[in-house]
Amino acid sequence: MACSSDDRDNFVLSGVTPRTGKACMTIDERTDHRLPPVVDLMPPGARLDGERLVIGGQLASELADSFGTPALIIDEVALRARARRYADGLAARWPNSQVVWASKSLPCTAIYRIMGEEGLGIDVAGGGELVMALAGGVDPSRFVLHGNAKTDSELAMALEAGVGTVVIDNLDDVERLERLSSREQGVLIRVIPDVATATHDAIATGHQNSKFGLPIPEARALVERLRGSDRLRLDGLHVHIGSQILDVAPFARAVEAIAALGEFEVYDLGGGLGARYTYDDHPPAIESYLDTLTDAARRFLPASARLLIEPGRSMIAETGVTLYRVVSVKRGARRTFVAVDGGMGDNLEVSLYGQRFEATMADRVGGGENYTVVGRHCESGDQLIESVALRDPAVGDVLAVAVTGAYCLTMANNYNGALRPPIVLVASEGARLALRRETYEDLLDRDIVAPPPS
Ligand SMILES: Cc1ncc(COP(=O)(O)O)c(C=O)c1O
């Protein structure tokens, strides 16, 4: 049986069966059948205190009391363990390599700092992520700058900061970089491998019609063009086929496809490994994914090549939990709605990609009847979970939605004047705020109020 992703980073689940230290367990081995299954979707190390959910050593409902709701809780211990698992796993299989965290998955200065401390490089897409990565104290020579529409000012910022690698998406990038750079700049070409993936259209990027990168013939012409450049040093190629991919085969096909362009020193194979959002998701383990990439590299790429990978979702999704408070429980014609104090303002994954989530009442974990969890925003599509079993939800209770670490806060917004939620880091020494909740003052702060007519 293939490894499943949730080997849970070798955590010990206190009070119950210890997680084994094995690198790869089967699903049955890793699941403790005495616990409600939703606990297994919580960050590794989550446990129950009686019927109450404990994340990172803290009672979830007490975190909600202390930091308010909605709040994104990130288990720092789990996150660091996952970063090390990725870095050690890749280095063991391909020593000349670097894991580059795709920071779009949770752009927050404290998280950049953590990833930098764990020795990872940082994928930044645009000026904002660049600024946060620098504020996180990460060495810019470890940055990989992405974007299909990088502006002059973003490229100038990146060059000024000393970003190690710029990934060229199009010919306009080349023109801009040659005009703006005053010294040699390492670049990769983003290639479209024309590989199909079984994921949502909105997050598939390896197909021929993708807006990201260049098809193979155009990439081949650009290789020639860059070989004549006196400013841009072509180090190699980049490929990224999409996100939430639950099958390893397309990753190998992408490596084979870009090998047709010849031999280079660097290959950045992107991110894309899926996370386990629901009981029915069985993504490949990090180790299986790394085996696939490095086996393909051994078959198709030069042995001396440097390999980069850019995991985002699979790095961080499972380390996060969003806590909401129930505002209303309403019986409808066919279902009962549990309305919470967040929704599509802090989680767009549902309405953009139809992503399915699981949840539990924080103080009554497991069991119960099926409810529809909806948000507070003025859209019928503002539904967090169509049907989930919850035990006796009541106004004021805390609801914990699992696996919200990636891309939820990233796309948080102010719909209906909602305040974007805080990020709370939990670790053995306690809980600390990494990003404060937005305030109403923040909402008004950018207003330019016209003077009244005289
Ligand atoms: C260029 C690039 N690299 C890496 C990633 C990370 O992908 P994922 O979060 O699915 O691992 C993305 C996001 O889609 C991306 O655009």
The ligand as an SDF file (V2000), in Angstrom:
LIG
                    3D

 16 16  0  0  0  0  0  0  0  0999 V2000
    4.6950   28.6900   -8.7950 C   0  0  0  0  0  0  0  0  0  0  0  0
    4.0450   27.9880   -7.6540 C   0  0  0  0  0  0  0  0  0  0  0  0
    4.7970   27.1940   -6.8740 N   0  0  0  0  0  0  0  0  0  0  0  0
    4.2700   26.5570   -5.8180 C   0  0  0  0  0  0  0  0  0  0  0  0
    2.9380   26.6860   -5.5000 C   0  0  0  0  0  0  0  0  0  0  0  0
    2.4020   25.9590   -4.3120 C   0  0  0  0  0  0  0  0  0  0  0  0
    1.4580   25.0410   -4.6370 O   0  0  0  0  0  0  0  0  0  0  0  0
    0.8030   24.1650   -3.4880 P   0  0  0  0  0  0  0  0  0  0  0  0
    0.3390   25.1020   -2.4460 O   0  0  0  0  0  0  0  0  0  0  0  0
   -0.2770   23.4310   -4.1350 O   0  0  0  0  0  0  0  0  0  0  0  0
    1.8920   23.2630   -2.9710 O   0  0  0  0  0  0  0  0  0  0  0  0
    2.1210   27.5010   -6.2840 C   0  0  0  0  0  0  0  0  0  0  0  0
    0.6790   27.6350   -5.9900 C   0  0  0  0  0  0  0  0  0  0  0  0
   -0.1840   27.2920   -6.7200 O   0  0  0  0  0  0  0  0  0  0  0  0
    2.6820   28.1690   -7.3850 C   0  0  0  0  0  0  0  0  0  0  0  0
    1.9520   28.9680   -8.1510 O   0  0  0  0  0  0  0  0  0  0  0  0
  1  2  1  0
  2  3  1  0
  2 15  2  0
  3  4  2  0
  4  5  1  0
  5  6  1  0
  5 12  2  0
  6  7  1  0
  7  8  1  0
  8  9  2  0
  8 10  1  0
  8 11  1  0
 12 13  1  0
 12 15  1  0
 13 14  2  0
 15 16  1  0
M  END
$$$$
